[in-house]
Amino acid sequence: MSKILQITFRNPNGGSEAAQKAAWERAHKIAAWPGLVWKIWIAEPAEAIYGGIYLFEDETSANEYLQGSVVASMKALPGMTDFATQLFDINHPLTTVTHGPLSSVLEVS
């Protein structure tokens, strides 16, 4: 069953040119992650909060991502604090009504 993963963190360096370049490089690794359907990048620069909302095909893929090299590299960024993750089930019927970006190939429960 598909899962939503939310990752947030604070980083006062998040808007720097170096951080943006590193994020661009990470984006390609994230895009190739097995089981990832999509990621939406989120930011609140005034609060130095960054992160993402991810859709994974299943819980195994999401957990492997959390234990993998991409997340480890995020945690090691200079200035990183308040790293938090949360894994969610999806209410598919209501998400469909509100036009949520779910792929038609995902299991509907």
Phi and psi in radians as a Rosetta constraint file:
Dihedral C 1 N 2 CA 2 C 2 CIRCULARHARMONIC -1.098 0.35
Dihedral N 2 CA 2 C 2 N 3 CIRCULARHARMONIC 2.668 0.35
Dihedral C 2 N 3 CA 3 C 3 CIRCULARHARMONIC -2.364 0.35
Dihedral N 3 CA 3 C 3 N 4 CIRCULARHARMONIC 2.560 0.35
Dihedral C 3 N 4 CA 4 C 4 CIRCULARHARMONIC -1.760 0.35
Dihedral N 4 CA 4 C 4 N 5 CIRCULARHARMONIC 2.333 0.35
Dihedral C 4 N 5 CA 5 C 5 CIRCULARHARMONIC -2.043 0.35
Dihedral N 5 CA 5 C 5 N 6 CIRCULARHARMONIC 2.295 0.35
Dihedral C 5 N 6 CA 6 C 6 CIRCULARHARMONIC -2.010 0.35
Dihedral N 6 CA 6 C 6 N 7 CIRCULARHARMONIC 2.246 0.35
Dihedral C 6 N 7 CA 7 C 7 CIRCULARHARMONIC -2.159 0.35
Dihedral N 7 CA 7 C 7 N 8 CIRCULARHARMONIC 2.289 0.35
Dihedral C 7 N 8 CA 8 C 8 CIRCULARHARMONIC -2.358 0.35
Dihedral N 8 CA 8 C 8 N 9 CIRCULARHARMONIC 2.677 0.35
Dihedral C 8 N 9 CA 9 C 9 CIRCULARHARMONIC -2.794 0.35
Dihedral N 9 CA 9 C 9 N 10 CIRCULARHARMONIC 2.853 0.35
Dihedral C 9 N 10 CA 10 C 10 CIRCULARHARMONIC -1.879 0.35
Dihedral N 10 CA 10 C 10 N 11 CIRCULARHARMONIC 2.439 0.35
Dihedral C 10 N 11 CA 11 C 11 CIRCULARHARMONIC -2.762 0.35
Dihedral N 11 CA 11 C 11 N 12 CIRCULARHARMONIC 1.896 0.35
Dihedral C 11 N 12 CA 12 C 12 CIRCULARHARMONIC -1.110 0.35
Dihedral N 12 CA 12 C 12 N 13 CIRCULARHARMONIC -0.276 0.35
Dihedral C 12 N 13 CA 13 C 13 CIRCULARHARMONIC -1.611 0.35
Dihedral N 13 CA 13 C 13 N 14 CIRCULARHARMONIC 0.010 0.35
Dihedral C 13 N 14 CA 14 C 14 CIRCULARHARMONIC -1.050 0.35
Dihedral N 14 CA 14 C 14 N 15 CIRCULARHARMONIC -0.476 0.35
Dihedral C 14 N 15 CA 15 C 15 CIRCULARHARMONIC -1.651 0.35
Dihedral N 15 CA 15 C 15 N 16 CIRCULARHARMONIC 0.008 0.35
Dihedral C 15 N 16 CA 16 C 16 CIRCULARHARMONIC -1.217 0.35
Dihedral N 16 CA 16 C 16 N 17 CIRCULARHARMONIC 2.794 0.35
Dihedral C 16 N 17 CA 17 C 17 CIRCULARHARMONIC -1.053 0.35
Dihedral N 17 CA 17 C 17 N 18 CIRCULARHARMONIC -0.712 0.35
Dihedral C 17 N 18 CA 18 C 18 CIRCULARHARMONIC -1.117 0.35
Dihedral N 18 CA 18 C 18 N 19 CIRCULARHARMONIC -0.733 0.35
Dihedral C 18 N 19 CA 19 C 19 CIRCULARHARMONIC -1.149 0.35
Dihedral N 19 CA 19 C 19 N 20 CIRCULARHARMONIC -0.685 0.35
Dihedral C 19 N 20 CA 20 C 20 CIRCULARHARMONIC -1.144 0.35
Dihedral N 20 CA 20 C 20 N 21 CIRCULARHARMONIC -0.684 0.35
Dihedral C 20 N 21 CA 21 C 21 CIRCULARHARMONIC -1.129 0.35
Dihedral N 21 CA 21 C 21 N 22 CIRCULARHARMONIC -0.763 0.35
Dihedral C 21 N 22 CA 22 C 22 CIRCULARHARMONIC -1.109 0.35
Dihedral N 22 CA 22 C 22 N 23 CIRCULARHARMONIC -0.685 0.35
Dihedral C 22 N 23 CA 23 C 23 CIRCULARHARMONIC -1.123 0.35
Dihedral N 23 CA 23 C 23 N 24 CIRCULARHARMONIC -0.701 0.35
Dihedral C 23 N 24 CA 24 C 24 CIRCULARHARMONIC -1.059 0.35
Dihedral N 24 CA 24 C 24 N 25 CIRCULARHARMONIC -0.743 0.35
Dihedral C 24 N 25 CA 25 C 25 CIRCULARHARMONIC -1.166 0.35
Dihedral N 25 CA 25 C 25 N 26 CIRCULARHARMONIC -0.714 0.35
Dihedral C 25 N 26 CA 26 C 26 CIRCULARHARMONIC -1.128 0.35
Dihedral N 26 CA 26 C 26 N 27 CIRCULARHARMONIC -0.598 0.35
Dihedral C 26 N 27 CA 27 C 27 CIRCULARHARMONIC -0.989 0.35
Dihedral N 27 CA 27 C 27 N 28 CIRCULARHARMONIC -0.679 0.35
Dihedral C 27 N 28 CA 28 C 28 CIRCULARHARMONIC -1.202 0.35
Dihedral N 28 CA 28 C 28 N 29 CIRCULARHARMONIC -0.641 0.35
Dihedral C 28 N 29 CA 29 C 29 CIRCULARHARMONIC -1.192 0.35
Dihedral N 29 CA 29 C 29 N 30 CIRCULARHARMONIC -0.710 0.35
Dihedral C 29 N 30 CA 30 C 30 CIRCULARHARMONIC -1.113 0.35
Dihedral N 30 CA 30 C 30 N 31 CIRCULARHARMONIC -0.784 0.35
Dihedral C 30 N 31 CA 31 C 31 CIRCULARHARMONIC -1.040 0.35
Dihedral N 31 CA 31 C 31 N 32 CIRCULARHARMONIC -0.516 0.35
Dihedral C 31 N 32 CA 32 C 32 CIRCULARHARMONIC -1.593 0.35
Dihedral N 32 CA 32 C 32 N 33 CIRCULARHARMONIC 0.027 0.35
Dihedral C 32 N 33 CA 33 C 33 CIRCULARHARMONIC -1.161 0.35
Dihedral N 33 CA 33 C 33 N 34 CIRCULARHARMONIC 2.263 0.35
Dihedral C 33 N 34 CA 34 C 34 CIRCULARHARMONIC -1.035 0.35
Dihedral N 34 CA 34 C 34 N 35 CIRCULARHARMONIC 2.268 0.35
Dihedral C 34 N 35 CA 35 C 35 CIRCULARHARMONIC 1.577 0.35
Dihedral N 35 CA 35 C 35 N 36 CIRCULARHARMONIC -0.155 0.35
Dihedral C 35 N 36 CA 36 C 36 CIRCULARHARMONIC -1.375 0.35
Dihedral N 36 CA 36 C 36 N 37 CIRCULARHARMONIC 2.260 0.35
Dihedral C 36 N 37 CA 37 C 37 CIRCULARHARMONIC -1.618 0.35
Dihedral N 37 CA 37 C 37 N 38 CIRCULARHARMONIC -0.849 0.35
Dihedral C 37 N 38 CA 38 C 38 CIRCULARHARMONIC -2.808 0.35
Dihedral N 38 CA 38 C 38 N 39 CIRCULARHARMONIC 2.870 0.35
Dihedral C 38 N 39 CA 39 C 39 CIRCULARHARMONIC -2.352 0.35
Dihedral N 39 CA 39 C 39 N 40 CIRCULARHARMONIC 2.379 0.35
Dihedral C 39 N 40 CA 40 C 40 CIRCULARHARMONIC -1.899 0.35
Dihedral N 40 CA 40 C 40 N 41 CIRCULARHARMONIC 2.135 0.35
Dihedral C 40 N 41 CA 41 C 41 CIRCULARHARMONIC -1.417 0.35
Dihedral N 41 CA 41 C 41 N 42 CIRCULARHARMONIC 2.344 0.35
Dihedral C 41 N 42 CA 42 C 42 CIRCULARHARMONIC -2.133 0.35
Dihedral N 42 CA 42 C 42 N 43 CIRCULARHARMONIC 2.607 0.35
Dihedral C 42 N 43 CA 43 C 43 CIRCULARHARMONIC -2.714 0.35
Dihedral N 43 CA 43 C 43 N 44 CIRCULARHARMONIC 2.491 0.35
Dihedral C 43 N 44 CA 44 C 44 CIRCULARHARMONIC -2.341 0.35
Dihedral N 44 CA 44 C 44 N 45 CIRCULARHARMONIC 1.359 0.35
Dihedral C 44 N 45 CA 45 C 45 CIRCULARHARMONIC -0.968 0.35
Dihedral N 45 CA 45 C 45 N 46 CIRCULARHARMONIC -0.607 0.35
Dihedral C 45 N 46 CA 46 C 46 CIRCULARHARMONIC -1.072 0.35
Dihedral N 46 CA 46 C 46 N 47 CIRCULARHARMONIC -0.472 0.35
Dihedral C 46 N 47 CA 47 C 47 CIRCULARHARMONIC -1.814 0.35
Dihedral N 47 CA 47 C 47 N 48 CIRCULARHARMONIC 0.008 0.35
Dihedral C 47 N 48 CA 48 C 48 CIRCULARHARMONIC 1.030 0.35
Dihedral N 48 CA 48 C 48 N 49 CIRCULARHARMONIC 0.611 0.35
Dihedral C 48 N 49 CA 49 C 49 CIRCULARHARMONIC -1.842 0.35
Dihedral N 49 CA 49 C 49 N 50 CIRCULARHARMONIC 2.295 0.35
Dihedral C 49 N 50 CA 50 C 50 CIRCULARHARMONIC -2.406 0.35
Dihedral N 50 CA 50 C 50 N 51 CIRCULARHARMONIC 2.926 0.35
Dihedral C 50 N 51 CA 51 C 51 CIRCULARHARMONIC 2.776 0.35
Dihedral N 51 CA 51 C 51 N 52 CIRCULARHARMONIC -2.670 0.35
Dihedral C 51 N 52 CA 52 C 52 CIRCULARHARMONIC -2.853 0.35
Dihedral N 52 CA 52 C 52 N 53 CIRCULARHARMONIC 2.773 0.35
Dihedral C 52 N 53 CA 53 C 53 CIRCULARHARMONIC -2.021 0.35
Dihedral N 53 CA 53 C 53 N 54 CIRCULARHARMONIC 2.168 0.35
Dihedral C 53 N 54 CA 54 C 54 CIRCULARHARMONIC -2.088 0.35
Dihedral N 54 CA 54 C 54 N 55 CIRCULARHARMONIC 2.538 0.35
Dihedral C 54 N 55 CA 55 C 55 CIRCULARHARMONIC -1.972 0.35
Dihedral N 55 CA 55 C 55 N 56 CIRCULARHARMONIC 2.111 0.35
Dihedral C 55 N 56 CA 56 C 56 CIRCULARHARMONIC -1.946 0.35
Dihedral N 56 CA 56 C 56 N 57 CIRCULARHARMONIC 2.631 0.35
Dihedral C 56 N 57 CA 57 C 57 CIRCULARHARMONIC -1.081 0.35
Dihedral N 57 CA 57 C 57 N 58 CIRCULARHARMONIC -0.568 0.35
Dihedral C 57 N 58 CA 58 C 58 CIRCULARHARMONIC -2.762 0.35
Dihedral N 58 CA 58 C 58 N 59 CIRCULARHARMONIC 2.967 0.35
Dihedral C 58 N 59 CA 59 C 59 CIRCULARHARMONIC -1.155 0.35
Dihedral N 59 CA 59 C 59 N 60 CIRCULARHARMONIC -0.622 0.35
Dihedral C 59 N 60 CA 60 C 60 CIRCULARHARMONIC -1.041 0.35
Dihedral N 60 CA 60 C 60 N 61 CIRCULARHARMONIC -0.818 0.35
Dihedral C 60 N 61 CA 61 C 61 CIRCULARHARMONIC -1.058 0.35
Dihedral N 61 CA 61 C 61 N 62 CIRCULARHARMONIC -0.745 0.35
Dihedral C 61 N 62 CA 62 C 62 CIRCULARHARMONIC -1.113 0.35
Dihedral N 62 CA 62 C 62 N 63 CIRCULARHARMONIC -0.772 0.35
Dihedral C 62 N 63 CA 63 C 63 CIRCULARHARMONIC -1.180 0.35
Dihedral N 63 CA 63 C 63 N 64 CIRCULARHARMONIC -0.640 0.35
Dihedral C 63 N 64 CA 64 C 64 CIRCULARHARMONIC -1.134 0.35
Dihedral N 64 CA 64 C 64 N 65 CIRCULARHARMONIC -0.659 0.35
Dihedral C 64 N 65 CA 65 C 65 CIRCULARHARMONIC -1.092 0.35
Dihedral N 65 CA 65 C 65 N 66 CIRCULARHARMONIC -0.795 0.35
Dihedral C 65 N 66 CA 66 C 66 CIRCULARHARMONIC -1.076 0.35
Dihedral N 66 CA 66 C 66 N 67 CIRCULARHARMONIC -0.533 0.35
Dihedral C 66 N 67 CA 67 C 67 CIRCULARHARMONIC -1.631 0.35
Dihedral N 67 CA 67 C 67 N 68 CIRCULARHARMONIC -0.003 0.35
Dihedral C 67 N 68 CA 68 C 68 CIRCULARHARMONIC -1.588 0.35
Dihedral N 68 CA 68 C 68 N 69 CIRCULARHARMONIC -3.080 0.35
Dihedral C 68 N 69 CA 69 C 69 CIRCULARHARMONIC -1.198 0.35
Dihedral N 69 CA 69 C 69 N 70 CIRCULARHARMONIC -0.556 0.35
Dihedral C 69 N 70 CA 70 C 70 CIRCULARHARMONIC -1.154 0.35
Dihedral N 70 CA 70 C 70 N 71 CIRCULARHARMONIC -0.838 0.35
Dihedral C 70 N 71 CA 71 C 71 CIRCULARHARMONIC -1.161 0.35
Dihedral N 71 CA 71 C 71 N 72 CIRCULARHARMONIC -0.681 0.35
Dihedral C 71 N 72 CA 72 C 72 CIRCULARHARMONIC -1.036 0.35
Dihedral N 72 CA 72 C 72 N 73 CIRCULARHARMONIC -0.703 0.35
Dihedral C 72 N 73 CA 73 C 73 CIRCULARHARMONIC -1.208 0.35
Dihedral N 73 CA 73 C 73 N 74 CIRCULARHARMONIC -0.591 0.35
Dihedral C 73 N 74 CA 74 C 74 CIRCULARHARMONIC -1.130 0.35
Dihedral N 74 CA 74 C 74 N 75 CIRCULARHARMONIC -0.781 0.35
Dihedral C 74 N 75 CA 75 C 75 CIRCULARHARMONIC -1.098 0.35
Dihedral N 75 CA 75 C 75 N 76 CIRCULARHARMONIC -0.438 0.35
Dihedral C 75 N 76 CA 76 C 76 CIRCULARHARMONIC -1.565 0.35
Dihedral N 76 CA 76 C 76 N 77 CIRCULARHARMONIC 0.007 0.35
Dihedral C 76 N 77 CA 77 C 77 CIRCULARHARMONIC -1.102 0.35
Dihedral N 77 CA 77 C 77 N 78 CIRCULARHARMONIC 2.441 0.35
Dihedral C 77 N 78 CA 78 C 78 CIRCULARHARMONIC -1.041 0.35
Dihedral N 78 CA 78 C 78 N 79 CIRCULARHARMONIC 2.315 0.35
Dihedral C 78 N 79 CA 79 C 79 CIRCULARHARMONIC 1.541 0.35
Dihedral N 79 CA 79 C 79 N 80 CIRCULARHARMONIC -0.046 0.35
Dihedral C 79 N 80 CA 80 C 80 CIRCULARHARMONIC -1.137 0.35
Dihedral N 80 CA 80 C 80 N 81 CIRCULARHARMONIC 2.248 0.35
Dihedral C 80 N 81 CA 81 C 81 CIRCULARHARMONIC -2.506 0.35
Dihedral N 81 CA 81 C 81 N 82 CIRCULARHARMONIC 2.925 0.35
Dihedral C 81 N 82 CA 82 C 82 CIRCULARHARMONIC 0.927 0.35
Dihedral N 82 CA 82 C 82 N 83 CIRCULARHARMONIC 0.698 0.35
Dihedral C 82 N 83 CA 83 C 83 CIRCULARHARMONIC -1.216 0.35
Dihedral N 83 CA 83 C 83 N 84 CIRCULARHARMONIC 2.147 0.35
Dihedral C 83 N 84 CA 84 C 84 CIRCULARHARMONIC -2.386 0.35
Dihedral N 84 CA 84 C 84 N 85 CIRCULARHARMONIC 2.518 0.35
Dihedral C 84 N 85 CA 85 C 85 CIRCULARHARMONIC -2.297 0.35
Dihedral N 85 CA 85 C 85 N 86 CIRCULARHARMONIC 2.644 0.35
Dihedral C 85 N 86 CA 86 C 86 CIRCULARHARMONIC -2.601 0.35
Dihedral N 86 CA 86 C 86 N 87 CIRCULARHARMONIC 2.301 0.35
Dihedral C 86 N 87 CA 87 C 87 CIRCULARHARMONIC -1.862 0.35
Dihedral N 87 CA 87 C 87 N 88 CIRCULARHARMONIC 2.321 0.35
Dihedral C 87 N 88 CA 88 C 88 CIRCULARHARMONIC -2.208 0.35
Dihedral N 88 CA 88 C 88 N 89 CIRCULARHARMONIC 2.578 0.35
Dihedral C 88 N 89 CA 89 C 89 CIRCULARHARMONIC -1.357 0.35
Dihedral N 89 CA 89 C 89 N 90 CIRCULARHARMONIC 2.849 0.35
Dihedral C 89 N 90 CA 90 C 90 CIRCULARHARMONIC -1.985 0.35
Dihedral N 90 CA 90 C 90 N 91 CIRCULARHARMONIC 2.315 0.35
Dihedral C 90 N 91 CA 91 C 91 CIRCULARHARMONIC -1.520 0.35
Dihedral N 91 CA 91 C 91 N 92 CIRCULARHARMONIC 1.583 0.35
Dihedral C 91 N 92 CA 92 C 92 CIRCULARHARMONIC -1.050 0.35
Dihedral N 92 CA 92 C 92 N 93 CIRCULARHARMONIC -0.807 0.35
Dihedral C 92 N 93 CA 93 C 93 CIRCULARHARMONIC -1.035 0.35
Dihedral N 93 CA 93 C 93 N 94 CIRCULARHARMONIC -0.814 0.35
Dihedral C 93 N 94 CA 94 C 94 CIRCULARHARMONIC -1.231 0.35
Dihedral N 94 CA 94 C 94 N 95 CIRCULARHARMONIC -0.609 0.35
Dihedral C 94 N 95 CA 95 C 95 CIRCULARHARMONIC -1.120 0.35
Dihedral N 95 CA 95 C 95 N 96 CIRCULARHARMONIC -0.644 0.35
Dihedral C 95 N 96 CA 96 C 96 CIRCULARHARMONIC -1.107 0.35
Dihedral N 96 CA 96 C 96 N 97 CIRCULARHARMONIC -0.750 0.35
Dihedral C 96 N 97 CA 97 C 97 CIRCULARHARMONIC -1.039 0.35
Dihedral N 97 CA 97 C 97 N 98 CIRCULARHARMONIC -0.683 0.35
Dihedral C 97 N 98 CA 98 C 98 CIRCULARHARMONIC -1.665 0.35
Dihedral N 98 CA 98 C 98 N 99 CIRCULARHARMONIC 0.326 0.35
Dihedral C 98 N 99 CA 99 C 99 CIRCULARHARMONIC 1.143 0.35
Dihedral N 99 CA 99 C 99 N 100 CIRCULARHARMONIC 0.564 0.35
Dihedral C 99 N 100 CA 100 C 100 CIRCULARHARMONIC -1.055 0.35
Dihedral N 100 CA 100 C 100 N 101 CIRCULARHARMONIC 2.520 0.35
Dihedral C 100 N 101 CA 101 C 101 CIRCULARHARMONIC -1.377 0.35
Dihedral N 101 CA 101 C 101 N 102 CIRCULARHARMONIC 1.142 0.35
Dihedral C 101 N 102 CA 102 C 102 CIRCULARHARMONIC -1.674 0.35
Dihedral N 102 CA 102 C 102 N 103 CIRCULARHARMONIC 2.375 0.35
Dihedral C 102 N 103 CA 103 C 103 CIRCULARHARMONIC -1.255 0.35
Dihedral N 103 CA 103 C 103 N 104 CIRCULARHARMONIC 2.511 0.35
Dihedral C 103 N 104 CA 104 C 104 CIRCULARHARMONIC -1.177 0.35
Dihedral N 104 CA 104 C 104 N 105 CIRCULARHARMONIC -0.239 0.35
Dihedral C 104 N 105 CA 105 C 105 CIRCULARHARMONIC -1.481 0.35
Dihedral N 105 CA 105 C 105 N 106 CIRCULARHARMONIC -0.164 0.35
Dihedral C 105 N 106 CA 106 C 106 CIRCULARHARMONIC -1.394 0.35
Dihedral N 106 CA 106 C 106 N 107 CIRCULARHARMONIC 2.603 0.35
Dihedral C 106 N 107 CA 107 C 107 CIRCULARHARMONIC -1.119 0.35
Dihedral N 107 CA 107 C 107 N 108 CIRCULARHARMONIC 2.318 0.35
Dihedral C 107 N 108 CA 108 C 108 CIRCULARHARMONIC -1.792 0.35
Dihedral N 108 CA 108 C 108 N 109 CIRCULARHARMONIC 2.244 0.35
